[in-house]
């Protein structure tokens, strides 16, 4: 089981969703700190995402349900209390990204914007049925998106090679897609079979897309291009 709560607790924490607006309100409550978990996230929002809470609230209010995110970093000290990691005396970097579910009615317009935003923006998208698309092509992987990878986080430390703990590629994105859509199924199972809530959650999962969006320009942290794509 990927969902950690029992049915009674799940309904108490996450409510009884019957509309897309109900789901949007749940996700907005999570990023605002009023809801402490989601079916996909056991822990509250990470401290590093507090910088972008206003944008996350807006994105969820527009009907895109955010699962993970991070702001850009350009040479932040590795000892920084919020963003730092690794040995002291180093510097860490990261690209802004957001991962979300895009409901069926919202996905076509988002896709059009994503396709027009390259090469600064890289995206991965997949649905429950297994359809997949990405803009993460390189000259070495022009015909094989599985060979392309996008670095999200890296660090430079004294006496070490560059460390790159986080990246996204087709293989790990599709592995997460399977878990993400299985979680919809498990959430629906928290309600009686055939109930309005169970039918709504299954129907929503069937129509939505899991989308990961990366802004490759980490040098301009006050001008993150991602947020302009969601409206």
DAVEN-V973337 format. One line per field, one symbol per residue. ss: DSSP state (a for helix, b for strand, c for the rest). Layout:
ss: ???
This chain:
ss: ccccccaaaaaaaacccccaaaaaaaaaaaaacccccbccbcccccaaaaaaaaaaaaaaaccbbbbbbbccbbbbbcccccccccccccbbbbcbbbbbbbcaaaaaaaaaaaaaccccbbbbbbbccccbbbccccaaacccaaacbbbbbbbbccccccbbbbbbbaaaaaaaaaaaaaaaaaaacccccccaaaaaaaaaaaacbbbbbbbccccccccccaaaacc
